[in-house]
Amino acid sequence: MTSGKKNIFTLAASFFFIGTSFSSPSDIAISYDLNSRQIIESKDAYTVKSISGSIPQKIYIASKLLKKIQRKELDIQKAFKVDPSIFSNLDKNTPVFFQQGESITLKELIASMLLLQSDEAAILGLQLINTSDKKENPALNQIAFSENGFFVALTELINGLQDIGISFFDSTVLLQDQELPSQIQTVRSGNSETVILRERNKKQSLAISFVKNSEYPENIRRVAVINFQEEPSTSVNQISRALLHAVNDFETAKIFPSGHKFSSIPVAGGIKNSVDVITPSDIFVTLSKEQIKQNKKEPIEIIIERKELIKAPVQATEAVGKVNILQAGKVVKSFSVYPGSDVGVDKSFLPLIFNTFQKVFKKRNG
């Protein structure tokens, strides 16, 4: 994005880093472009692989619950009793929102976990997703900044909440027949929407922004700004500069439309002799302004890796190759390509094969 009014949808939360140490307070800006699905970091950012903390964990747990609801594995209106044992795992200074022995619905649980930042809701939610320590704990404790990590969980969460009638802008939460005020700070101004979630430990904060600009509709991204100031309220200017850098210094463009044909692959034993290799959806690429300038000296290269021959039957949902987009020898974008259609087995030649073998057998047997 370049000029024009910036429309920012911000979620702020506290966190700590796993396996990374820092000598002094700093700000880090990491952006995830929703169209290109690329992780992009500011030039001054440390290399950050994952985050942890109660709010990122709650985002992860809630997104898992919403997936189970979508798959009909859990009923959003199902009520269950609050197990008193969950309270034994809470810190003594943790505010408690649930009444022991009372019933709570899954919708109430999700709303209280996010809008009230309820720790007991997170404990219950973790039990409901039926996770094993070996499989889920690494993902829960280290949510990766990757194509399948934190940003995807956040995006799925926001979409899933809309489906069940929960919004970060709800001012109250109805919980066990009580109407409780949301713990989230919200601001709306024109096309700008800001949501702030805070933990009790305010020495660290994570700001996540949904950013779009009507002048550049293809530039739609979420930006994570990590702040290490002891008092986040004193670092608003640093966070703002980091956000603007992540937004303004990167451009996104659609390079291939959905169904773009790259080549054709021969098909053995199919009703067609070949099948087109296409993109399954619109393909976007995000580059920094520095990369765009660099393109004059080192143009972008496209390398297609695909199978040379495939055997029928062919299914359009199975990838048959990969396209790598490189600049200065570095892959900036990689995506799979697929057959343009299904190709069934050609059964017309089977009788011919059978008859040929019959003649051979008869000849050998005299």
C-alpha positions in Angstrom: 0.0 0.0 0.0 1.1 3.5 -0.6 -0.8 6.7 0.1 -4.3 7.1 1.3 -6.1 6.6 4.6 -5.1 3.4 6.5 -8.0 1.2 7.7 -6.7 -0.9 10.6 -8.4 -3.7 12.5 -6.2 -4.4 15.5 -6.1 -7.2 18.0 -3.5 -6.7 20.7 -2.4 -9.3 23.1 0.5 -10.2 25.5 2.9 -13.0 24.6 6.4 -14.3 25.0 8.8 -15.9 22.5 10.0 -19.5 22.5 13.7 -20.1 22.0 14.5 -16.5 21.2 16.3 -14.0 23.4 16.6 -10.3 23.0 19.2 -7.9 24.5 17.0 -4.8 24.5 13.4 -3.8 24.0 12.4 -3.6 20.4 9.4 -3.7 18.0 9.0 -6.4 15.4 6.5 -6.3 12.5 5.5 -9.4 10.7 2.8 -9.3 8.0 0.7 -12.1 6.5 -0.9 -11.1 3.2 -4.4 -12.7 2.9 -4.3 -12.8 -0.9 -0.8 -14.1 -1.5 -0.8 -16.1 1.8 2.8 -15.0 2.3 4.6 -14.2 5.6 6.5 -10.9 5.1 8.7 -9.4 7.8 9.9 -5.8 8.2 13.5 -5.2 7.3 14.4 -4.5 11.0 12.6 -7.5 12.3 14.3 -10.4 14.2 13.6 -13.8 12.7 10.6 -14.9 14.7 9.3 -18.4 14.2 6.6 -18.8 16.8 4.8 -17.1 19.7 3.2 -18.2 22.9 1.1 -16.8 25.7 -2.5 -17.1 26.9 -4.2 -15.1 24.2 -2.5 -16.8 21.2 -3.4 -20.1 22.9 -7.0 -19.1 23.3 -7.1 -18.1 19.6 -5.7 -21.5 18.7 -8.2 -23.4 21.0 -11.2 -21.4 19.8 -10.3 -22.0 16.1 -10.0 -25.8 16.8 -13.5 -25.7 18.5 -15.0 -23.8 15.6 -13.6 -26.5 13.2 -15.3 -29.2 15.2 -18.6 -27.2 15.1 -18.3 -26.8 11.4 -17.7 -30.6 11.0 -20.8 -31.2 13.2 -18.6 -33.0 15.8 -19.8 -30.5 18.4 -23.2 -28.7 18.9 -22.9 -25.0 19.4 -26.0 -25.0 21.7 -25.0 -28.1 23.7 -24.9 -27.4 27.4 -22.6 -29.1 29.9 -21.8 -28.7 33.6 -18.7 -26.9 34.7 -16.4 -29.4 36.3 -15.1 -28.0 39.6 -11.7 -29.6 39.0 -10.8 -27.0 36.4 -10.6 -24.3 39.1 -7.7 -26.1 40.8 -5.5 -25.3 37.8 -6.1 -21.6 38.0 -3.8 -19.0 39.6 -5.2 -17.6 42.8 -5.3 -14.1 41.3 -7.1 -15.2 38.2 -10.7 -13.8 37.9 -13.3 -16.6 37.8 -16.4 -16.2 35.6 -18.0 -19.6 35.7 -20.3 -20.8 38.5 -19.4 -24.3 39.7 -21.9 -27.0 38.9 -23.9 -24.7 36.6 -24.4 -25.4 32.9 -22.7 -23.6 30.1 -23.2 -23.8 26.3 -20.3 -24.1 23.8 -21.2 -20.7 22.4 -20.9 -19.2 25.9 -17.6 -20.9 26.4 -16.1 -19.5 23.2 -17.5 -16.0 23.9 -16.2 -16.0 27.5 -12.8 -17.3 26.4 -12.2 -14.5 23.9 -14.3 -11.6 25.1 -13.8 -12.1 28.8 -10.3 -13.7 28.4 -11.5 -16.5 30.7 -8.8 -18.9 31.7 -11.3 -21.5 32.9 -12.9 -21.4 29.5 -9.6 -22.1 27.9 -9.1 -25.2 30.2 -12.5 -26.5 29.3 -12.0 -25.8 25.6 -8.7 -27.7 25.6 -10.5 -30.7 27.1 -13.2 -30.5 24.4 -10.9 -30.6 21.5 -9.7 -34.0 22.8 -6.0 -33.5 22.3 -3.2 -35.7 23.3 -0.1 -34.3 24.9 2.2 -35.6 22.3 0.2 -34.3 19.3 -1.2 -31.0 20.3 0.9 -29.5 23.1 3.7 -28.5 20.7 1.2 -26.7 18.5 -0.5 -25.2 21.5 2.7 -23.9 23.1 4.4 -22.7 20.0 2.0 -21.3 17.4 4.1 -20.8 14.3 4.1 -17.8 12.1 3.6 -19.9 9.0 1.1 -20.5 6.2 -0.7 -23.0 8.5 0.1 -21.3 11.8 -1.0 -18.3 13.8 -2.4 -16.1 11.0 -4.5 -18.9 9.5 -5.9 -19.8 12.9 -6.8 -16.1 13.5 -8.4 -15.8 10.1 -10.4 -19.0 10.6 -11.4 -17.8 14.0 -12.8 -14.5 12.9 -14.8 -16.2 10.1 -16.0 -18.9 12.4 -17.2 -16.5 15.0 -19.3 -14.7 12.5 -21.0 -18.0 11.6 -22.0 -18.6 15.2 -23.1 -15.0 15.9 -20.1 -13.8 18.0 -18.2 -10.6 17.3 -15.2 -9.0 18.9 -17.3 -5.8 18.9 -20.0 -7.4 21.2 -20.1 -5.1 24.3 -21.5 -7.8 26.6 -21.3 -11.5 27.1 -24.3 -13.6 28.2 -22.9 -16.2 30.5 -25.0 -18.5 32.8 -27.9 -16.0 32.8 -25.6 -13.1 33.6 -24.7 -10.2 31.3 -21.0 -9.4 31.7 -19.2 -6.5 30.1 -16.6 -7.5 27.5 -13.0 -7.1 28.5 -12.0 -6.0 25.0 -11.4 -2.3 24.1 -12.9 -1.4 20.7 -12.8 1.6 18.5 -14.6 2.2 15.2 -14.0 5.1 12.9 -15.2 5.1 9.3 -13.5 2.0 7.8 -11.2 1.7 10.7 -11.8 -1.0 13.3 -9.7 -1.5 16.4 -9.9 -4.3 18.9 -7.5 -4.5 21.9 -7.1 -7.6 24.1 -4.7 -7.4 27.0 -3.3 -9.9 29.5 -2.7 -9.0 33.1 1.1 -8.9 32.4 1.4 -5.7 30.3 5.1 -5.8 29.9 4.8 -7.3 26.5 2.1 -6.9 23.8 1.2 -8.3 20.4 -0.8 -6.1 18.0 -2.5 -7.9 15.2 -4.1 -5.8 12.5 -6.4 -6.4 9.6 -5.4 -3.9 7.1 -7.0 -2.9 3.8 -7.0 0.2 1.5 -9.8 1.0 -1.0 -7.2 2.4 -3.4 -5.3 -0.8 -3.5 -7.9 -3.6 -3.1 -5.4 -6.4 -3.7 -3.4 -5.4 -0.7 -5.3 -7.1 2.2 -3.2 -8.4 5.0 -2.9 -9.0 8.7 0.1 -7.6 10.5 1.5 -8.7 13.8 3.5 -6.1 15.7 5.4 -7.4 18.7 6.3 -4.8 21.3 8.9 -5.3 24.1 8.4 -2.0 25.9 7.8 -2.4 29.7 4.8 -0.1 29.3 3.0 -0.7 26.1 1.0 2.5 26.5 4.3 4.5 26.0 5.1 2.7 22.8 2.1 3.6 20.6 4.3 5.6 18.3 6.7 2.7 17.8 3.8 0.3 17.1 2.2 2.8 14.6 5.5 3.2 12.7 5.9 -0.6 12.6 2.4 -1.1 11.3 2.8 1.6 8.7 6.1 0.1 7.5 4.6 -3.3 7.2 1.6 -1.9 5.3 3.2 0.7 3.1 6.5 -1.0 2.1 4.9 -4.1 0.5 2.8 -4.5 -2.6 0.6 -7.4 -3.7 -0.4 -8.2 -7.2 -2.4 -11.0 -9.0 0.0 -12.7 -11.3 -2.1 -15.6 -12.5 -5.9 -15.9 -12.7 -7.7 -19.0 -11.6 -7.5 -21.7 -14.3 -4.4 -20.3 -15.9 -2.8 -22.9 -18.2 0.9 -23.6 -17.7 1.4 -26.6 -19.9 0.0 -30.1 -20.7 1.0 -33.5 -19.4 0.6 -36.7 -21.4 -1.8 -39.2 -19.9 -1.2 -43.0 -20.3 -4.2 -45.2 -20.6 -6.7 -42.4 -20.4 -9.8 -41.4 -22.5 -7.7 -38.3 -23.3 -4.1 -38.4 -24.4 -3.2 -35.3 -22.3 -4.5 -32.9 -19.6 -3.9 -29.2 -19.0 -1.9 -28.1 -15.9 -3.6 -25.1 -14.3 -3.8 -22.9 -11.2 -6.7 -23.9 -8.9 -7.3 -20.3 -7.8 -6.1 -16.7 -8.4 -2.4 -16.5 -7.5 -1.1 -13.4 -5.8 2.5 -12.5 -4.9 3.6 -9.9 -2.3 7.0 -8.2 -2.8 8.7 -5.4 -0.8 9.4 -2.2 -2.5 13.1 -3.1 -2.3 12.4 -6.4 -4.2 10.4 -4.5 -6.8 13.4 -2.1 -7.4 15.7 -5.1 -7.4 13.7 -6.7 -10.2 15.3 -4.3 -12.7 18.7 -5.9 -12.0 17.6 -9.4 -11.2 14.3 -10.2 -12.9 11.8 -12.6 -11.3 12.2 -16.2 -12.6 9.4 -18.9 -12.8 10.4 -22.5 -12.6 7.8 -25.2 -13.2 8.3 -28.6 -11.7 5.8 -31.2 -13.0 5.4 -34.8 -13.8 6.4 -35.8 -17.4 3.7 -38.5 -17.7 0.8 -39.5 -15.5 -1.4 -42.6 -15.6 -5.1 -42.7 -15.8 -7.3 -42.3 -13.8 -6.5 -38.6 -13.1 -8.3 -36.5 -10.5 -8.4 -32.8 -10.7 -8.0 -32.5 -7.0 -4.5 -34.1 -6.9 -1.5 -31.9 -7.5 0.7 -32.8 -10.5 3.4 -30.2 -10.1 4.7 -27.1 -8.4 5.5 -23.6 -9.5 8.4 -21.7 -7.9 8.8 -17.9 -8.3 12.3 -16.8 -7.5 14.2 -13.6 -7.3 18.0 -13.5 -7.0 17.9 -17.2 -6.6 15.5 -17.1 -3.6 12.0 -18.6 -3.7 9.5 -15.8 -2.9 6.4 -17.8 -3.7 5.6 -21.5 -4.3 2.3 -23.0 -5.2 0.9 -26.3 -6.5 -0.7 -26.8 -9.9 -3.5 -29.3 -10.8 -5.0 -31.1 -13.8 -7.7 -29.0 -15.5 -10.1 -32.0 -15.4 -10.6 -35.6 -14.4 -9.4 -38.1 -16.9 -11.0 -41.6 -16.8 -9.4 -44.9 -17.9 -9.8 -45.8 -21.5 -11.4 -49.2 -21.4 -11.9 -49.5 -25.1 -8.5 -51.1 -25.6 -9.1 -53.8 -23.0 -11.0 -56.2 -25.3 -8.2 -55.7 -27.9 -5.6 -56.7 -25.3 -7.7 -59.7 -24.2 -8.1 -60.9 -27.8 -4.4 -60.5 -28.5 -3.5 -62.7 -25.5 -6.2 -65.2 -26.5 -4.5 -65.6 -29.9 -1.1 -66.0 -28.3 -2.3 -68.7 -26.0 -4.1 -70.6 -28.8 -1.0 -70.5 -30.9 1.2 -71.8 -28.2 -1.2 -74.6 -27.3 -1.4 -75.7 -30.9 
